[in-house]
Amino acid sequence: MDFVCEVLADQHDSSSFESSQPSLDDWLRRAARDSDGRNLTRTYVWHGGDSVVVAYYVLMPYFIERETLTKKQARGLPDRVPGYLIARLALDRTLHGQRLGSQLLASALTRAALGARELGGRYVIVDAIDETAASFYRHHGFEPVGGRPDRLILATKRLEPYLPPSR
């Protein structure tokens, strides 16, 4: 099935969204529109053409402190390193087990890659909700940040495969 990916708007119905992580489900229903409306985040939703949300991710600009990085990750960087935080990423339970999480992540990384190409930014950062999520991100090339197994980063220079050709 092909999904439409677009910025969360009033016509999107998230009332039946269940990811198996109640905190992610509640945030989508209760806080996403407010957070986006205040330009803190941007929430992107997937639907099958009917505006019923079946997946979503949230991106926001972010700074990571150099002192929290490993020596290799921090080499030559300023005290505050700009990047993009994938603040949330979730699939509805009906889509679990279909390898769509990787496609959803690819969509988020494409948007981060476009932002990095236009605006800069050194890393894409995630704070994994649990070990299963951390394993998912490590599988996709993210590396843990020193002392925090739940915080993982991916250098934006590794996002080239996600970029459409430049004009």
C-alpha positions in Angstrom: 0.0 0.0 0.0 1.2 3.5 -0.8 0.9 6.1 1.9 0.5 9.9 1.7 3.0 11.8 3.9 2.1 15.3 4.8 2.3 17.8 7.7 -0.3 17.2 10.4 -3.4 19.3 9.8 -6.9 19.6 11.1 -8.3 17.1 8.6 -6.1 14.3 9.9 -7.9 11.8 12.2 -5.6 10.3 14.9 -8.4 9.2 17.2 -7.8 5.5 16.5 -4.0 5.6 16.3 -2.4 2.9 18.5 1.3 2.2 18.3 1.7 0.0 21.5 3.4 3.0 23.1 0.7 5.0 24.9 3.0 8.0 25.4 3.5 8.3 21.6 -0.3 7.8 21.0 -1.3 10.4 23.6 1.3 13.0 22.4 -0.1 12.7 18.8 -3.7 13.3 19.9 -3.1 15.8 22.7 0.1 17.8 22.0 1.2 17.6 18.3 -1.0 20.3 16.9 -0.1 22.7 19.7 3.6 22.0 19.4 3.5 22.4 15.6 1.4 25.6 15.9 4.0 27.1 18.2 6.8 26.2 15.6 8.6 24.0 18.1 8.2 20.8 16.0 6.9 19.6 12.7 4.7 16.5 12.7 4.5 14.4 9.5 1.7 11.9 9.2 1.1 8.9 6.9 -2.4 8.0 5.8 -3.8 5.9 3.0 -5.6 8.7 1.3 -8.4 8.8 3.8 -6.7 11.2 6.3 -6.7 8.5 9.0 -3.3 8.6 10.6 -1.4 5.2 10.4 2.1 6.5 11.2 3.9 9.7 12.2 7.2 11.2 13.0 8.2 14.5 14.5 11.2 16.6 13.6 12.7 19.7 15.2 15.9 21.7 15.1 18.1 20.8 18.0 21.5 21.4 19.6 23.5 18.7 21.2 26.3 19.6 23.7 29.7 18.6 22.5 30.6 17.4 26.0 28.0 14.7 25.7 29.6 13.2 22.6 32.4 10.7 22.4 35.8 12.2 21.6 35.6 10.9 18.0 32.1 12.4 17.6 33.0 15.7 19.1 36.4 16.3 17.4 36.7 19.8 16.0 33.1 20.8 16.9 31.8 23.9 18.8 30.4 23.6 22.3 26.8 23.4 20.9 26.4 21.3 17.8 23.4 21.9 15.6 21.3 19.1 14.2 17.8 17.7 13.9 16.0 15.7 16.5 13.6 12.9 15.5 11.4 13.6 18.6 8.9 10.8 17.9 8.4 8.0 15.3 5.6 5.6 15.5 3.5 3.1 13.4 0.0 2.0 14.1 -0.1 -1.6 15.4 -1.9 -2.7 12.2 1.3 -1.9 10.3 3.8 -3.6 12.7 5.9 -6.4 11.3 5.7 -5.2 7.7 9.1 -3.4 7.7 7.4 0.0 7.3 9.3 1.4 10.3 12.4 1.6 8.1 10.4 3.4 5.4 9.0 5.8 8.0 12.6 6.5 9.2 13.8 7.0 5.7 11.1 9.6 5.2 12.3 11.4 8.3 15.9 11.2 7.3 15.1 12.5 3.8 13.6 15.6 5.4 16.5 16.0 7.8 18.9 15.6 4.8 17.1 18.3 2.9 17.3 20.6 6.0 21.0 19.9 6.4 21.7 20.5 2.7 20.0 23.9 2.9 20.7 25.0 6.5 23.5 22.9 7.9 23.4 20.7 10.9 25.9 18.0 11.9 23.8 15.2 13.4 20.3 13.6 13.4 19.6 12.8 17.1 17.1 10.3 18.6 16.2 9.4 22.2 15.1 5.9 21.9 12.0 5.1 24.0 13.3 1.6 24.9 15.9 -1.0 23.9 13.9 -2.3 21.0 13.8 1.2 19.5 17.5 1.7 20.3 18.3 -1.5 18.4 16.2 -0.3 15.5 18.1 2.9 15.2 21.5 1.2 15.6 20.5 -1.2 12.8 20.0 1.9 10.6 23.5 3.3 11.4 22.9 5.5 14.5 25.6 5.4 17.1 25.2 5.8 20.9 26.4 9.0 22.5 28.9 8.5 25.3 27.2 7.3 28.5 23.6 7.4 27.1 22.6 4.1 25.4 19.1 5.7 24.7 20.6 8.7 22.9 21.8 8.0 19.4 23.2 10.1 16.5 23.7 9.8 12.8 26.0 12.2 11.0 24.2 14.2 8.4 27.0 13.6 5.9 25.7 10.0 5.9 22.3 11.1 4.6 23.4 11.6 1.0 21.5 8.4 -0.1 18.3 10.0 1.1 18.7 13.2 -0.9 17.1 13.8 -4.3 19.6 15.0 -6.9 20.5 18.7 -6.7 19.3 21.0 -9.5 
